[in-house]
């Protein structure tokens, strides 16, 4: 099989690591992880995938702090 192992699915995006975010923002990895985990708790999610899904459900211009995990 070639490089496209799932021909029926869109290509997978590469994940941005906390280390990469920390480097760009000149923060420690621990700070980035702390903020990420706090956001997870506020939004009621446990994974990056759930976080992305929840934030995509927020209407443009609305505050993400009022977002809740979609059912």
C-alpha positions in Angstrom: 0.0 0.0 0.0 1.2 3.5 -0.8 1.4 6.6 1.5 -2.4 7.0 1.4 -3.4 4.2 3.7 -7.0 5.4 4.1 -8.1 6.4 0.6 -11.7 7.2 1.7 -10.6 9.6 4.5 -9.1 13.0 4.3 -5.4 13.3 5.1 -4.6 13.5 8.8 -3.4 16.9 10.1 -0.2 16.9 12.0 -0.8 17.6 15.7 0.8 20.7 17.2 2.7 19.8 20.3 2.7 21.7 23.5 6.4 22.1 23.1 5.9 23.8 19.7 3.3 26.2 21.1 5.5 27.0 24.1 8.4 27.8 21.8 6.4 30.1 19.5 4.9 32.0 22.5 8.1 32.0 24.6 6.4 30.1 27.4 7.3 27.0 29.3 5.7 23.7 28.2 4.3 23.5 31.7 2.5 26.8 31.3 1.0 25.7 28.0 -0.1 22.4 29.5 -1.6 24.2 32.5 -3.7 26.5 30.3 -4.7 23.6 28.1 -5.9 21.5 31.0 -7.8 24.4 32.5 -9.6 24.9 29.2 -10.4 21.2 29.1 -12.0 21.4 32.6 -14.0 24.5 31.8 -15.4 23.1 28.6 -15.9 19.6 29.9 -13.6 17.8 27.5 -10.8 15.4 28.0 -9.0 15.2 24.6 -7.7 17.6 22.0 -10.2 16.1 19.5 -13.1 16.9 21.9 -11.7 20.4 22.4 -11.5 21.0 18.7 -15.0 19.7 18.1 -16.4 21.9 20.9 -14.6 25.0 19.7 -15.9 24.4 16.1 -19.4 24.4 17.5 -19.0 28.0 18.9 -20.7 30.5 16.5 -18.5 33.2 15.1 -18.2 36.1 17.5 -19.4 34.1 20.5 -17.3 33.5 23.6 -15.8 30.0 23.8 -16.1 30.1 27.6 -19.9 29.4 27.1 -19.3 26.5 24.8 -20.3 23.1 26.0 -19.3 19.7 24.7 -21.7 18.7 21.9 -23.7 15.6 22.5 
